[in-house]
């Protein structure tokens, strides 16, 4: 079953990305993503601490929280 932005990714961002509550949603986020390539996506690299200061600043998300985000990007980062 594909990862859903609305059901799988957005709830994580809303819960742990409190600094960006008004981040603009999918349209803004997708500008920081290389669809199909999480390891080239500035958004994902920041979340793993390999592309600048870690986000969220309170500490890296657990693997259980990062995995659906990574899979969503690998699947093409669709607005679904």
Buried (B, 14 or more C-beta within 10 A) or exposed (E): EEBBBEEBBBEBBEEBBEEBEEBEEBEEBBEBBBBEEBEEBEBBBBBBEEBEEBBBEEEEBEEEBBEBBBBBBBBEBBEB
